[in-house]
């Protein structure tokens, strides 16, 4: 009786900690993907299910750092899609992805945005203005968009000067929300985020990054469905999968 109760509690804890997708793994294919891929991957998932009847695609979207931590801690996942190379390097070095399955599948751009009804920020230099009190960016320790923003600002000699104004987001989507709600005067997001919020934010400038923003994907080493996981990755690389990504503002490599 005690064992049954303990197992039941364990299932609830896993479901709460890792999200609803993990509560009903069953025969489904589980995709752990960077938050910036949310809308495009949902569309790709729907298209993939139409082409592959009987397969259910479930997603776990979050900042790439926490996603990798979940996989390292044993969270079930079949595919890992990262928003930068560093976290995929860590996954590969740690043996958490299937050797030979890693591939780059799309690209993105970094944008400085402002709430649609605010005009005080017209360029990077304006971020130093006394009128700008809060700027949002992803936490560079765990959010790839934040890493790209930090590196770009360091190159411009602005990171330290602006640091007291930063409101760190747990994901690039949280940064986007801060800007859309007018809680900050500016924020750094991806070009793809601008596409889904074009009526609620104003693009100030595209920010040159020190490295190209390229997304890698790989089969998770612990997956019991490696062939299906690889088939999903193959679909991402197909003309149809690439067309959906472009539709949502991603760049072909």
MOQUI-V404913 format. One line per field, one symbol per residue. burial: I if it has 24 or more other C-alpha atoms within 12 Angstrom, else O. Layout:
BEGIN
burial=???
END
This chain:
BEGIN
burial=OOOOOOOOOOOOOOOOOIIOIIIOIOOIIIIIIIIIIIIIIIIIIOOIOOOOOOIIIIIIIIIIIIIIIIIIOOIIIIIIIIIIIIIIIOIIOOOIIIOOIIIIIIIIIIIIIIIIOIOIIOOIOOIIOOOIIIIIIIIIOIIIIIIIIIIIIOOOOOIOOIIOIIIIIIIIIIIIIIIIOIOIIIIIIIIIIIIIIOOOIIIIIIIIIOOIIIIIIIIIIIIOIIOIIIIIIIIIIOOOIIIIIIOIIIIIO
END
